[in-house]
Amino acid sequence: MKAGPSKEPSKKKGKRGLVETDETQNVSITELQRLVLLEQLQVFRLAKELLLHKKNINESDTNLSTLNASAETGNPIFMSLFPGQN
């Protein structure tokens, strides 16, 4: 029994060997540029949010380590800011 031809629709290859999809096939260059910019903006916003989240985690870890060090020495934080004053 022979296998028939693939039932996938044929896809055109662009100048750089990239496959044209149904989604991009009937879209103008201007619309494609806008879609790409919107996608890049979304990725940028997500990356920014991730970096801010990591920064907040690092700051809270630093604050916790300061509190832990203060608790281990028995000196409250405000006393360690002014050495020599009890």
DRENDO-1510 file (C-alpha; in Angstrom, 1 decimal, always signed):
<recs>
REC; n; res; u; v; w
REC; 1; MET; +0.0; +0.0; +0.0 .
REC; 2; LYS; +1.5; +3.3; -1.1 .
REC; 3; ALA; +1.3; +6.4; +1.1 .
REC; 4; GLY; -0.5; +9.3; -0.7 .
REC; 5; PRO; +0.9; +12.8; -1.0 .
REC; 6; SER; +1.0; +14.9; +2.0 .
REC; 7; LYS; -2.3; +16.7; +2.7 .
REC; 8; GLU; -0.6; +19.7; +4.2 .
REC; 9; PRO; -1.0; +22.9; +2.2 .
REC; 10; SER; +2.0; +23.9; +0.3 .
REC; 11; LYS; +3.9; +26.8; +1.9 .
REC; 12; LYS; +5.9; +29.3; +0.0 .
REC; 13; LYS; +9.4; +30.1; +1.1 .
REC; 14; GLY; +10.5; +33.7; +1.2 .
REC; 15; LYS; +13.8; +35.2; +0.2 .
REC; 16; ARG; +15.5; +34.1; +3.3 .
REC; 17; GLY; +14.1; +30.6; +3.4 .
REC; 18; LEU; +11.4; +31.5; +5.9 .
REC; 19; VAL; +8.1; +29.8; +5.4 .
REC; 20; GLU; +5.1; +32.0; +4.7 .
REC; 21; THR; +2.1; +31.1; +6.9 .
REC; 22; ASP; -1.6; +31.6; +6.3 .
REC; 23; GLU; -1.4; +34.2; +9.1 .
REC; 24; THR; +1.1; +36.3; +7.3 .
REC; 25; GLN; +0.4; +35.5; +3.7 .
REC; 26; ASN; -2.4; +38.1; +3.1 .
REC; 27; VAL; -1.1; +40.9; +5.4 .
REC; 28; SER; +0.5; +44.1; +4.1 .
REC; 29; ILE; +4.1; +45.0; +5.0 .
REC; 30; THR; +2.7; +47.9; +7.1 .
REC; 31; GLU; +0.5; +45.6; +9.0 .
REC; 32; LEU; +3.3; +43.1; +9.5 .
REC; 33; GLN; +5.6; +45.9; +10.8 .
REC; 34; ARG; +2.9; +47.0; +13.3 .
REC; 35; LEU; +2.4; +43.4; +14.4 .
REC; 36; VAL; +6.1; +42.9; +15.0 .
REC; 37; LEU; +6.4; +46.2; +16.9 .
REC; 38; LEU; +3.4; +45.2; +19.1 .
REC; 39; GLU; +4.9; +41.8; +19.8 .
REC; 40; GLN; +8.3; +43.4; +20.6 .
REC; 41; LEU; +6.5; +45.8; +23.0 .
REC; 42; GLN; +4.8; +43.0; +24.8 .
REC; 43; VAL; +8.1; +41.1; +25.1 .
REC; 44; PHE; +9.8; +44.2; +26.4 .
REC; 45; ARG; +7.1; +44.8; +29.0 .
REC; 46; LEU; +7.3; +41.2; +30.2 .
REC; 47; ALA; +11.1; +41.4; +30.4 .
REC; 48; LYS; +10.8; +44.6; +32.4 .
REC; 49; GLU; +8.3; +43.1; +34.8 .
REC; 50; LEU; +10.6; +40.1; +35.3 .
REC; 51; LEU; +13.6; +42.3; +36.0 .
REC; 52; LEU; +11.6; +44.4; +38.5 .
REC; 53; HIS; +10.3; +41.2; +40.2 .
REC; 54; LYS; +13.9; +39.8; +40.5 .
REC; 55; LYS; +15.1; +43.2; +41.9 .
REC; 56; ASN; +12.3; +43.2; +44.5 .
REC; 57; ILE; +13.2; +39.6; +45.5 .
REC; 58; ASN; +16.9; +40.5; +45.8 .
REC; 59; GLU; +16.0; +43.6; +47.9 .
REC; 60; SER; +13.8; +41.6; +50.2 .
REC; 61; ASP; +16.5; +38.9; +50.6 .
REC; 62; THR; +19.0; +41.7; +51.5 .
REC; 63; ASN; +16.6; +43.1; +54.0 .
REC; 64; LEU; +15.9; +39.7; +55.5 .
REC; 65; SER; +19.7; +38.9; +55.8 .
REC; 66; THR; +20.1; +42.3; +57.6 .
REC; 67; LEU; +17.3; +41.4; +60.0 .
REC; 68; ASN; +18.7; +37.9; +60.6 .
REC; 69; ALA; +22.2; +39.3; +61.2 .
REC; 70; SER; +20.8; +41.8; +63.7 .
REC; 71; ALA; +18.9; +39.0; +65.5 .
REC; 72; GLU; +21.9; +36.8; +65.7 .
REC; 73; THR; +24.1; +39.5; +67.3 .
REC; 74; GLY; +21.3; +40.5; +69.7 .
REC; 75; ASN; +21.5; +44.2; +68.6 .
REC; 76; PRO; +18.5; +45.8; +67.1 .
REC; 77; ILE; +19.1; +47.4; +63.7 .
REC; 78; PHE; +18.6; +51.0; +65.0 .
REC; 79; MET; +21.4; +50.4; +67.6 .
REC; 80; SER; +23.8; +49.0; +65.0 .
REC; 81; LEU; +23.4; +52.3; +63.0 .
REC; 82; PHE; +24.8; +54.3; +65.9 .
REC; 83; PRO; +27.8; +52.3; +67.3 .
REC; 84; GLY; +28.7; +53.2; +70.9 .
REC; 85; GLN; +25.2; +54.3; +71.9 .
REC; 86; ASN; +23.1; +51.8; +73.8 .
</recs>
